[in-house]
Amino acid sequence: MLTSLRYLAGTAGASGFGSRATAEDATAACSDLRHITAIITGATSGIGAETARVLAKRGARLVLPARSLKAAAEARARLLDECPAAAGDVVVMPLDLSSLASVRRFAARFLALGLPLNLLINNAGKFADRFALSDDGVEMTFATNYLGHFLLTKLLMEKMAETAAATGVEGRIVNVSSTIHSWFAGDDAVGYIDAVTRRKIPYDPTRAYALSKLANVLHTRALADRLKEMKANVTANCVHPGIVRTRLIRERDGLVTNTVFFLASKLLKTIPQAAATTCYVAVHPAVAGVSGKYFADCNEASPSRLGSNADEAAKLWRFSDEVAAEEKEESVHAGSFRLQVQSSNADRGLAFA
């Protein structure tokens, strides 16, 4: 109850910020980010676009990957309208996160540019109202929201560690999750993915979305451990941006959705408020050295019990590593994905408790 009242009132937490802080508020102490190069996925609209706008306003160089180059070019044009000085510092590149091959192509092209990489914001998200499989035979929401970001991060970790060592500037990885991660109920997430893939159970879009966001939380935990093992000056944290109406739910636009959002309007954040926690964790000095944590309203918070489980985080990492392995890319299709999951469960004992 107290937490809810603080949220509604916008009461500041230990960080000095609360639910009503905006991205510009959260970055006011970071007015010069010209030394930062950032990749932001999902920056063509919504929270990602506001995150990109505020970081560009503070001087950061941005790389904007997008499935639609037209949408990315339009996002770039909007940024340059507000920040004309950023003309040479906003790069647009193609990336379809639902495709592992596309993720590999993007990473190779980015690394070929020879740019440093200080900040990776895994923000892009999809809510698939209808069942679909990615080109790799993976349920589309899980593939886009989690697996693509998992591989992208893995391919860029060394570059981030090298940049941090060369510049002395701490690298940061921010995974955008959601409080909805706690809605996933069950003790076998990998089994759920397999069952959905084979259509053995009805597709539940909300549960699929919750699972993908749980995976973001678990990924953050395991990623922080690996960065520590690498002795890299790079941190990894995840954030809940808050409840906000964006294009994420465009497939469910209609009378019912519009009515629900109207009735809940007092509980919603604006997009500038929703981008605040991402920006705070990405660049604020107070978060230096903090890794493996979950943030909401610009303050450290507690994820779900399952999201806090280090063993499950490690298991998901191993499973994801196998699914995303390059040599298996051609074999991971709807039929073979089932066999691979079953083999993984048997060999590695993968189960979510």
N, C-alpha and C positions, 0 to 999 in steps of 0.2 A: 504493500500500500504506500509506504513512504517513498519508494522508488518511483511509483507512478505519479505521486504528487510532485516530486522534484522534476520529473519529466514535463508535466503539464505547466509547471511554473517556470521552467527553464532555469532552475537553480544551478549555479555553478558547482562543479565538483572539485576534486583536489587539483585538477589541471588549471582551474580558473575559468573553464568553459562548461557550458551545459547544453541542453537540447536545442536551445534557440540560437546558439552561436552559428555564424555563417563561415564559409570557407575563407572569406577575406578576413574575418575576425581571427580565425585559427592560424593564419599565416602572417599576421601583422608584425610579428617579431622576426620574420624572415623576408625582409623587403628586398634583398638582393640575392637571387638564386641563379645568377649568370654562370656560376661554376657547376651547375647541375644539368645533366642530360637525363631525360626521363622518357620511358616508353609507357604509354597509357592505352590499354585496350578499351574498346567500347567508348571512345571519346567523341563520337559523332553526335551524341544526343544525351539528354538527361544528366545524371550525376557525373558521368565521365567527361562530358562536354564542359560542365562547370569546373571540374577539377583541372582540366586543361586550361581553361580561361584564366583561372586564378594563378596557376603556376606560370603561365606565359606572362601574365601581368607582373609577376615578381622577377621575370627575367630568365626563366629556365628554358633550355633548348628542349623541344618536344619531338618525339617520334610518334606518329598517330597511325597505328595499323588498323585496317578496316576491310571487311569483306567487300564493301562497295567503295571503289575509289572515288566515285562521284560524290557520295556522302562525305567521304573524308576530305575531298577537295573543298566542298562547301563549308565543312567545319573549319578548315584552315583559313578560308576566306573570312569567316566570321571572326576568327582570332586576330587576323591581321587588320580588320576594321577597327578593333579596339586597341590592338598593340602593334602599330605599324613598324616599330623598331624590330619586331620579331620575324621580319620577312625571311631572313636566312636561317631562322632557327626553328621552323616548323616543317618537319619532313613527313610526307605521306607515303605509306607502303601497304601493299596488299597482304591480307591475312584472313583466312577463314579458320577460326579456332576449332570448328567441328572436324577439320581434316588434319590428321597428323602430318601428312605430306606437305600441306600448306604451312603448317607451323615450322617444319624443318626448312622450307624454302625461305620463309621470312627470316628465321634466325641466321641462315647463311648470308642472305643479302644484307642484313643489318651488320653482321660482323665484318663483311667485306668493305663497309663504309669506313671502318677504322675509327669510329666515334667511341668516346668513353661511354660508360653506362653506370650512372649513380643510383637510379631510381626505376623500379619496375612496379607499375600499378596494374594488377590483374583485376580489372573492373568489369569487363564485358560480361553480360548475363543474358540468358534466354529462358523464357517460360514457354515450353511447348505444350499447347493446349491439346494437341493430338499426337498420338504415338508416331515416332519416326526414328529411323536409324541413320547414323552418319555413314559416310563412305567407308569407314573402318568397321562398320557393323556394331557400333556402340549406341545405346539409347541417346537421343540427340541432346537432351538437357544436360545429362552427365558429361557427354563429350564436349559440349561447348563451354559449360560453366566451370568444369573441373579438369578433365583430362587434357584438353588443349593447353590450359594454363600450366598444368603440371609439366608437360613436355617443354613448353616455352621457357619456363623458369629453369628447368634442368639444363637446357641448351645455353642459357645466358649466365648461369651462376659463375662460371670461371671468369667470364668477362667482367662481371661485377666485382669479383674478388681482386682481379688485376687492376681495375680502375681505382678501387679503394686503396690498394697498396701503393700505387703510383702517385696518387694525389693526396693521400692522408685524409680524404673525406669519406666518412662512413656511408656505405651503400645501404639502401633500404628496399625491401620487397613488401608490398602491401597487397594482401588478398582481400577483396571485397566479398564478405559473406553476408549473413543475415541472421537475425534472431530466429527466423523460420527453420534454421538448422536443427533446433530443438524439437521440431514437430516430427522428425523422423523417428518412428517407433519400430523397434524390431531389434533382432540380435544377429542379423546376417545381411549386411548391405550388399556384399558381392553376390550372394545368392539371389537377392532381390533383383539386381541388375540382370542376372542370367535369366531369371524367370520372366521378367518383362520383355527381354530380347526375344525369347522363344514364344511369347504371347501365352504363357501358361497361366498368367494372372492378368486381370484387367489393368490397363494402364491408368494410373492415378497421377495427373499432372502435378498436383500439389505435393504429393509424396515424392515424386521424382525430383521436383525442385528442392524440396527440403533435404533430400539425400545429397544433391550436388553441393548445397551450401554446407552441409555437415562435412563433406569431403574437403571443402576449402579450409575449414577449421582444422581438421586433422592434418592436412597438407602443411599448414603453417607450423604446427607442432613438430612434425618430422623434419621439415625444412630447417627450422631453427637449430635442431640437433646436428644436422649435417653441416651447416655453416660453421657451427662451433668446432666440429671435428676438423674442418678444413682450416681452422684458425683464420677465417676470413673476417675482415672488418665490415661485415654485412649482416644486417638484422632482417628478420621476417616476422611480420605481425598481421593479424586479420582484423577487419572492422565490420560492425553492423552500422550501416548508414542511417537507419531509421526507416519508418514507413513513409513512402512518398509515391505519388502517382507519376510514373514515367511510361515510356513506350514499351517497357518490358511486358506489360499486360495488354498490349494493343489487340491481341487476338481475342480478348474477353471484353472488349468495349461493347457497351449496350446498356439497356435500361437498368438491369439489376446491378451491374458493376458501377454505373454512374450513381445510382441511389446509395449504395453502400459507401462509396467514397464521399458523397455529400454528407451523409449522417456521421461519418467518422472524421470530418474535416478538421475538427479541433485537435485530433490526435496526430494529424499528418504534419510532416515537415515540408518546407519549401525545398526546391532543389538546391539553392545555395546553402541551406541548413544541412541537407542530406550529404553534401560534399564536404562538410566541415571535418568530420572525423577522419576521412581519407587523407585530406590535406594536412591535418594535425599530425597524424602518425607518419606521414611521408616526409615532413620537413621540420617539424618543431624541435628546437633544441632539447626540450624536456624529455623527449623520447629516445635520446641518444643512448645506445647500449642496451635498450630494452628489446627483447626478442622472444618469440614464441607466445605472445600474449594476444588477448582478444579485447577490442576496444568498442565502446558505444558512447555516444554523446561526448566524444573527445576525452574519455576517461577509461582507465582499465576496468574491465568487467569480467564476469565469469561466464564461460560457455556452458553448454549442457554437460551432463555427466559423461556421456559418450564422447563428446567433443574434447574432453579433458584427458582422455585415456591414451597414454603414451604408447601402450602396446598396440592398440588399434590403429594409431597413427602410423606406426612402423609397418604393420601388416598392409595397410592401404598403400603405403609407398611401394612395397615390394610388388603388390598386385599391379599397380599402375605402371611400374617400371617394366614389368613383363608385357603388359598390353601395348605399351608405347614403344617397345623395342623395335628398332629399325628393321632388323632381319625378319621380324614377324609381321611387318606392316601389311604385306600382301596377303597373309593368311588370316588376318583378323576381320572376318566378315560374319554375317549373321549366323551361319552354320558353325564355322570353326571357332567363333568367339565362345559359343557354348562349351565346346570341348576344352578350350583353353582355360576358361573359368573353372570348370570342373577339375581339370588337372591341377590348377593353381591351388584350389581349395584342398585337394588331397595331399599335395606335396608340401604346402606351406601352412596348412591348418588355418586358412583365412576364415575368420568369422568375427562378426561384430557383436559384442556383448554389452 
